[in-house]
Amino acid sequence: MEVLKQEEVSKTPLAVREYTKGVNTELLQTLIDLEVGDGVKVLASEYHVKTGPSAFVSKYFKNKDIKFKTRRLLDGAGWLVVRIA
């Protein structure tokens, strides 16, 4: 580990990383746009996150007025997230 001064930091070349939206960002925007009673089918092949969307939904909307019900699909291919309030 090396401590750098401000001039050295500004001269250090950095890799440029293109910003891409994560799967939770896309899911969040879709869920916010849902009307009560509408749902989203989230396929496991498209959702590459360690925990399922139910953990994300319950954590993000914990103290908000929007409520969801999340259930695993019977065939195990993904989840269904339905807005209930």
N, C-alpha and C positions, 0 to 999 in steps of 0.2 A: 504494500500500500504506500502511496506517495501523496503528500500534500502539495497542491499546486496553488500558485498565486493567481490573481485574477487575469493577468496578462497571459500566463501560460494556459489557463483554461480556455480563453478566447482563441488561442492559436492551435489548440488540440483538434485534429480532424475527427469528426464523428460520422458514423454511418447514418445515412438518411433512411428512415423507415416510413413507408407509406402507411397512412392511417386506414385501417379497415374496421368496419363496424363489427362488433362481437355478436354472437348469437343472442345474448341476453338483451343487448340494445335493441335489436330488431323485435324480439319478443315483447319487450316492454312497450315499445311504441304501438305494436299491434294490440296489446291488451288495453292500453289507455283508450284507444279508438273504438273499442267494442261497446255495443249497447247492452243493456241488461237482458240476459237470456241468450245472447250470442256466445259462441265459443270458438276456440282455436284448437286444431288438431296438430300437435307437435310430434313429428316423427323422430324416433330415436336415432335414425341414420343421419338426421340433420342437426341434432342437438348434441354437440360434442363437449359436454360439461360434466364434471365428476358427479355432481348431484343432479337429480331431475329438476324439471321446472317447478315442481311443487315447493321445493325449498327456496328457490328464487322468489316465487310469487308470495309466499307467506312472509319472507323476510322483508321484501321491498314494500309491500302494501300493508304492513303490520299496523301502522298508526294512521291509515288513510281511510277515506269513506268508501273506496272502491273495494268490493269483496269478490273473491273467486272460489270456485270449487275445482280441485284438480284431482283427476283420477287416471290410473294407468289403463291403457286399452287392454281388452281381454286377450288379444293375440300377442301382447308384449311388444308391439311395434312402435309404441310411443305413448303419449298422454293426451288427454282432453282437458282443456282449461276453459271453464264456463264462468262468465261473469254473473253473479247472483245479486249484486247490489251496486 
